[in-house]
Amino acid sequence: MGQDHNMSRQQQREVTRLCIQCGLLLLQHGAESMLVEQLSGRLGLALGMERVESSISANAIVLTTISHGECLTSTRKNVDRGINMQMVTEVQHIVILAEHRLADAQDVARRFEKLRPLRYPRPLVVLMVALSCGCFSMLNGGGRDAFAVTFVASGLAMWVRQWLTQRQMNPLINFCLTAFVATSVSGLLLRLPLFSQTAGVAMAASVLLLVPGFPLINAVADMFKGHVNTGLARWAMASLLTLATCIGVVMAMSLWGLRGWA
């Protein structure tokens, strides 16, 4: 009887570890809090737990499993690893496999260990960001000259952002310096005789790569679904990133004496 109890306790400990690992992977890669709560709970139920309760904050996750009247609680610190929906999708796929009895605890643990974020080649990311910003400038009244200015400025800015990220620069400083580079390059290009008649929207479009759209969407989603504390924390971080971007833009315009976006 004692041996069965020990085996049950060991199994519960293993499942608790997998549940909180599931939640942490989701939280680290940008999933909204409700999805983190639901998937970690579903994984625990699929692996034999009676109930799974979790508490999520911006920088930590606390999770409790309940089985045969025994409660086991674990806490993990959250370290942001950047938004990556591929990781969120992979974790969701593993949970579904467990629910359909196609993966047991050992399989789930092995699959979690094999998970690696998909990273696109840096030159491809720079190219696509530059193209998207350039297209936005054309959609908002700019011509081919505005597209060219925006393409060059946003491409260089994205390269700087990647370079700073690779060196683990603070995100606020990263956004500020990237905005400074984007505004400086676009503003100085507009001073050239070749671009003297170019629409000012080129300057505004060149910093679009710094708009924290996904964190803002997640912040609103969290608050609407009852995770107010996490939502407010994400909202505050997105607002700080926006402020850092504005500071970088103002610094560049003041330093070079650039005309406004109008």
Secondary structure, 3 states (H helix, E strand, C coil): CHHHHHHHHHHHHHHHHHHHHHHHHHHHCCCCHHHHHHHHHHHHHHCCCCEEEEEECCCEEEEEEEECCEEEEEEEECCCCCCCHHHHHHHHHHHHHHHCCCCCHHHHHHHHHHCCCCCCCHHHHHHHHHHHHHHHHHHCCCCHHHHHHHHHHHHHHHHHHHHHHHCCCCHHHHHHHHHHHHHHHHHHHHCCHHHCCCCCHHHHHCCHHHCCHHHHHHHHHHHHCCCHHHHHHHHHHHHHHHHHHHHHHHHHHHHHCCCCCC
